[in-house]
Amino acid sequence: MNPANLPFDSEAMLQGLRGWVECESPTWDASAVNRMLDLAARQMAIMGATIERIAGRDGFGGVVRARFPHPKQGEPGILIAGHMDTVHPTGTIEKLKWRREGNRCYGPGIYDMKGGNYLSLEAIRQLASASFTTPLPITVLFTPDEEVGTPSTRDIIEAEAARNKYVLVPEPGRADNGVTTGRYAIARFNLEATGRPSHAGATLSAGRSAIREMARQILAIDAMTTEDCTFSVGVVHGGQWVNCVATTATGEALSMAKRQADLDRGVERMLALSGTTNDVAFKVTRGVTRPVWEPDAGTMALYEKARGIAKSLGAELPHASSGGGSDGNFTGAMGIPTLDGLGVRGGNGHTLEEFIEVESLVERGRLMAGLLATLE
């Protein structure tokens, strides 16, 4: 099977992808995510897949697992793992309208990561249309909560990965047309400051501001960043009335490191910030964590297979470890050969200028088809 001969059509793919992008699916809106999962499930059912729906928990959307017909159904095969949630709140489509400008196409979640998910299904569809039976059975797993650290579906992803020989993750490709063969470790933290209320006009000095303490700690957290481990505070809430000294303030922080030992030390430093200063209690609790994924022999052999396919298609395929987490952190850390960053090229993810390079739909679709057709 030569993937170059498969009749991928970027314009047809764009039209299919548009329906996905305009079906907005922010993580915290479970019903919206489920509508997106319904759309994908219906399309995969039409393709002949057996669809299983797994109910969501903790307020998140559910999971769709699709198993495509195969003579070796039930044996270890290939898992394609993708998330359908986005960071963009409902209504973003009015600010970031679907639009095509030359080789760029814009829309919320088109780059991270609906474009990669869609091209993965198109690769399966193309192979089926060519009456080609892949050496291994294919399972697709679409999840609802990757953008907030995968708190409700990590166990499902790891369990499904353990049943398969390979994991392919169509997260966005690298700007140099590369793929991802490792990811940094990530830890999230919840921050809470508790002060003492008072009237901000009549009795200001009697109060102890939680907002002031939170601000002080934010500067301290930012100052902890080194080349080995970064720290940042990305969410802050505080106060209720401007004429009251704030009693509470909350926040969320993120730490990232290339090595697990560096992250572990970073976690210790963050937790050590808990305490009481100037009569204001500050508490740090650990949130969800992604383990470091360092490429092993299995992942590198999988990469070399992909590099050979790309070369046959006339493209170079560099690789690197990446910052920013994905569900590949979990499967790679388990020791299961995992190749990430197989999705579209583009840029400005998580912003109101998110776009894909249209030509990458076909290019990466062919690469995915080549992997599915040759992995054994």
N, C-alpha and C positions, 0 to 999 in steps of 0.2 A: 504493500500500500504506500503510494507516494502522496503525502498530504498536499503537495503542490498541485495535484490534479483534481482535488476536490473543489467543486464550484461555489466556494464561499462568495458572498455578495455583500459588500459593505453597506450599500444603500438599503437592502432588505434587512440586514442586521440592525441598522439604525432605526428603521421603522418599528421593529420588534422591541428594541431597547427603549424606545420612547415611551411605550406603555408602562414599562417598569419604572422609569425615572419619574414619570408624572403620577405614579402611585406612591405618594410620599410615605415614608416609613421611619419616623424618628424613634429612637430606642424607647423613650419613655411613654410612647403612645402604643400600648399593646395591640389595640384594635387596628391601628394603622399598619403596624408590622404584620399582623395576621392577614390583612387584606393583600399585602404584597406576597406573603407566603402562599395564599390561596391562588394568586395569579400564576406564580411559578409552578405550584403543584398541578394546576389544571393543564398547563402546557406540557409538563413532564408526563402526565397521565396520557395525554394525546400521543406522546412519543412512545407509549407502551410501557412506561415504568409502573411498578407497583408502589403506590404511595402510602406512607404511614405518617400520621399526624401525632405528635407528642405534645401534650398540653403544656403550656407555660406555667411558670411558678414565680413567686415573689413579685408579681405585678408585671412580668415581662411577657412578650408574645411567646408563641409555641415554636416547635421545630418541625421541619419537613424532612423526612428521609425517603429517598427514591431509589429503588433498586431496579436496574434495567435488565431486560431479559438476557439470559446467557446460559449456555450449556453447563457451566460450572457455578451456577447460582448457589450461593451459600458458602463457597470456598473463599479463602483470602484473596482479595483483589485490589482495586484502586478506589480510594476514597477521595472525592472532590469535596473540599470543605470551604464553605463561604458563608458570610453573614449578610442578611438582608436589611439590617438596621442602619440608619444613617444618623449623623449628628445634626442634620438640618430640621428645625421644627416645622410642623405643618404650616403651610402658607408660604414657605420659601420659594415655591415654584412661581409665585407672582413676582418675586424679586430676581430670581435666577431662572428666568424662563428658558425652556428648551429652545436653543437656537444653534444654527450651523453657520460657521464663518470659515470658509475654506476647509482646511484639514482639521479644524477644531469644532467640537460640538460640546455645548454647555448644558448643565443641569445639575440639580442637587443629587448627590450620590452616584452620579454617572461614572466617576473615577474610582470612588471608594464606597462599594466595590461592585455596583450593579453591572458595569461594563464587563468585568472579568467573569462574573457569574453567568451573564448572558452568553458570552462567547464560548464558555465551557459547554453549555447545553447545545449550542450550535455545532460544536465539534462532534458531540455524540450524535446529533441529528444527521450531520453530513456522513458520518461513517455508516449509520444505519441505512441511509438512502443509497449508499454504494453497496449495500448488502455485505458489508465487511463485519466479520465477527472478531472482536478484540480477543487477544490471548487470555485476558483476565476479566472477570465481571466488574462492573462499575456501580458504585454507590455515590449518590449526591446527598450531602447533608447541608441544609440551609438553616441558619440559626438567627436569633433575634437580639443579641445583646453584646456583640463584640466591642462596640464602641465604648462601653462602660466597663470593660475588663472581663466579660464573659462570666459574670457571677452565677448565672442560673443554668448554664449549659456545658460547663467545662467537663462534668462527669460524662455527659452523653458523647461529647467529642472524643474524649479519651477512650471510652468504651468502644466506640465505632472504629477508631483508628487501630485499636488493638486487634480487631477482627480482619484487618487488611494488611497487605504487603507494602503499599505505598500510599502517601498522602500528597495530593496536589492542591495548592492553595492559590486561587486566582485573585489574590490581592493585587493592587496596582504594580505594574512593572517599574523598574528603575529608569531614570531619565536617559541613561546610556544604553537602553534596551536590555539591561541586565535583569537577572533574577536574584532572589534572596535565598541564601543557603544557611542563614543563621540570624538570630535576633537577640537583642539585648534583654537583660532582665529588667522587669518593671515592678514597682510596688506603689500602691495607692494608700493614702492616709486620710483619715477624717480628723479634723481639728475642731476643738470646742473651747471657747473662753467663757468663763462665768464670773461676772463682776457683782457690783452692788448698786441698785437703782437709787436715784434721787431726782428731784426736780432740777432740770438743767439751768433754770433761771434763778430760782429762789435759794436752792441748797446745793449748788454745783459741787462744792468741795466735799460734801458728804458722800457723794457717789464714787464708784470705782468703775471705770469704763471698760467693758469687754472689747469694744472696738479698738480702743487705744492699745490694749495688750495684743490683740490679734495683729494689728499693724506692726507692732514691734517684733512679733514672732515671724511675720512674713519676711521682714528684712533679714532676720537671723537665718531663716530657712534658705533664702536666696543666696546668702553669703556662704553657705555650706558647699556650694557647687565647686567641684574640681574636675579635672580632665577625666578622672576615673568614675565619678558618680555625680549626676546632676540632680538638682532639686528645684521644684517650682510649685507655686501655689496658683491654681487656676480657677478656683471658685471661692467666693466669699459672700456671706450674708451676715447682717448685723443690725441690731436695733429695731425699734418699732415706732417710736414717736420721737420727733426731733427735740421736743422739750423734756425728754427723759434721758438721763445717763443710761447708756445701753447696758442691760444686764447680761445679754448673751450675744455671742458672735460665733458663727460656724464657718468652716472652710474645708476645702479638699486640696491635697497636695500630691505630687507625683515625683517619684525618684526613678532614675534609669541608670543602668551600669552595663558595661560590656562583659563583666565577669561577675559570677554569682557571689564570690567572696566580697567584692566591693559593694554590691547591693546589700548583702547581709550586714556589713559595717554601717552602711547608710541607714538601714532600718533601725539599728541600735541607736544611732545618733538622733534620729527623729523621735523615737520613743522616749529618749532621755530628756526631751524638751518639756515633758509633762511636769507640772509642779505649780507652785503658787508664788506670784510676785506682786508686790504692792496690793495685796488683798484680792487679787484676781487669780482664779484657778485656770490653768491651761492644761488641756488633756489631748493627747495624741493617741489615736487607736489605728491599728493596721487594717487596711481594706484588702481588696483582692490583689493578688500577686501573679505575675507571669514569670516562670522560671527562665533562666538563660538557656538559649538553644545554640549550642556550638556544633558546627557541622562535623559529622563522623564519616566513616568510610562509606556507609550505606547512602547517606545523603549525597556525598560527592560522586558516587557511582551513578546515582540518579541524575545529578547535574550533568555529568559527562554524556549521558544518553541524550539529554535535552540539547546540550551544546552541539552534538553531532547532527541532530535533527535540524536545528537552526542553521547550521552550516550548509546542509543539503538544500535549504531554502534560500541560501544566499545571504545569511545574516550572521553577525557575531553575537555571542550571548555571554557577556561577562557575568561575574557573580560577586556577591559580597554579603557580609552580615549587615543588618539594618537596625537602626533605632526605630522606635515605634513598635508597639506589640502587635501580634496577630495570633490567631488560634494555632498557627504553626509553631509558636513557642511551646505549646503543650505537647503536640505530637512529635516535634523534633527532640524535645527533652526526654521523651519516652524511648528514644532510640529507634523510632520508626523512620525509614527513609522519607524525607519530606522535602518538597521543593515549593518555595513560596514566591510571590511576586510574578506569577504567571499571567496576570491580568493585563489590562490595557496600559499603554503609555498615556501620559497626560500631566496634569499639574493642578496646583491651587486647591488640593483637597481640603475639605472642612471650611471652605470660604465661599463667598458669593461670586467667585470667578472660577469655580471648579469646572474642569474641561477634560476631554479625552482627545487624543490624536486619532482621527477617524481611520486612517490606514492601519492602525495597530489592531483594530477589531479582526481583520482578516489575517494579518501576520500572526497574531497570538492565537487566533482560532486554529490556524494550521499547525502551529507548534503544539497546542493542546491535543489536536487530533493525532499528530505524529506520536506523541507520548502514549496516548490511549491505545494506539494501533500496534505499538512495539514492546511495551513493558510486559514482562512475563516472569 
